[in-house]
Amino acid sequence: RAMKRDGVRLKRTLHVTFVPDEETGGTLGMKDFVGTERFRALNCGFAIDEGYASTDGAFRLCNGERTKRRVYFHVSGTPGHGSLLLRDTAGEKARKLIDKLMDFRSGELKKLEDNPELSLGEVTTVNLTMMSGGVQSNVVPPE
């Protein structure tokens, strides 16, 4: 509306799509649409998305602003009975790895806190989202 009100004239037609499953890697939205003749007929020369998270109500448009990277770690160690204090266990190794990830995450959060000019999209987001291991409560797992 603001562009129209201000008399902005674009060199190409502006197409706006609203699709489900917008996350990078999503398979239920744009992925299917871009494979259609209908999409090809739009003759898109440039694509932007809704941008990064906003805490001030602004709706920013971005191009190539982020990518999702799933990282999988497989940690193995000394297995044994849960009553033993074994060395070099998978849990010990996983803790060291998690500490490094969380230290990095804390550093990115500190950047945001220390610089009000930065926004969430200008730092690297790191989150531990899934973890599994072991099959029995009284056994130190091998991984």
WOZIBEL-V264878 format. One record per residue. N is the residue number from 1. SS is DSSP state (@ for helix, = for strand, . for the rest). PHI is phi in whole degrees, 0 to 359 (NA if undefined). NEAR is the number of other C-alpha atoms within 10 Angstrom. Layout:
N SS PHI NEAR
N SS PHI NEAR
This chain:
1 . NA 6
2 @ 296 7
3 @ 296 9
4 @ 295 8
5 @ 301 7
6 . 276 8
7 . 73 9
8 . 294 9
9 . 246 9
10 . 271 8
11 . 283 6
12 . 228 9
13 . 288 11
14 . 264 9
15 . 251 9
16 . 242 9
17 . 241 8
18 . 237 8
19 . 227 11
20 . 282 10
21 . 57 13
22 . 282 15
23 . 298 12
24 . 304 12
25 . 93 13
26 . 297 12
27 . 242 13
28 . 254 13
29 . 237 16
30 @ 299 19
31 @ 305 15
32 @ 289 11
33 @ 297 15
34 . 293 11
35 . 271 10
36 . 261 10
37 @ 295 9
38 @ 301 10
39 @ 293 13
40 @ 302 11
41 @ 293 8
42 @ 290 11
43 . 54 11
44 . 291 12
45 . 256 7
46 . 199 7
47 . 231 10
48 . 228 11
49 = 237 14
50 . 286 12
51 . 86 15
52 . 266 16
53 . 302 13
54 . 236 12
55 . 255 9
56 . 244 6
57 . 85 7
58 . 285 8
59 . 246 12
60 . 269 11
61 . 257 11
62 = 222 14
63 . 231 11
64 . 63 9
65 . 281 13
66 . 208 14
67 . 224 9
68 . 269 9
69 . 233 9
70 . 274 6
71 . 237 6
72 . 248 8
73 . 242 8
74 . 245 8
75 . 244 15
76 . 237 17
77 . 199 18
78 . 286 15
79 . 269 18
80 = 167 15
81 = 289 13
82 . 294 13
83 . 276 9
84 . 263 11
85 . 261 10
86 . 283 14
87 . 265 11
88 . 61 12
89 . 277 19
90 @ 299 20
91 @ 297 19
92 @ 298 16
93 @ 294 15
94 @ 297 18
95 @ 300 11
96 @ 298 11
97 @ 295 14
98 @ 297 14
99 @ 302 12
100 @ 297 12
101 @ 297 15
102 @ 289 15
103 @ 296 12
104 @ 297 15
105 @ 301 17
106 @ 299 14
107 @ 297 14
108 @ 292 17
109 @ 296 16
110 @ 297 11
111 @ 303 17
112 @ 295 16
113 @ 292 12
114 @ 279 9
115 . 230 9
116 . 295 8
117 . 283 9
118 . 279 12
119 . 235 15
120 @ 305 15
121 @ 287 14
122 @ 255 14
123 . 231 14
124 . 269 13
125 . 269 14
126 . 233 14
127 . 220 10
128 . 273 9
129 . 250 6
130 . 214 6
131 . 204 8
132 . 211 6
133 . 167 14
134 . 75 13
135 . 226 9
136 . 217 10
137 . 287 9
138 . 251 12
139 = 232 14
140 = 286 23
141 . 286 20
142 . 285 15
143 . 207 17
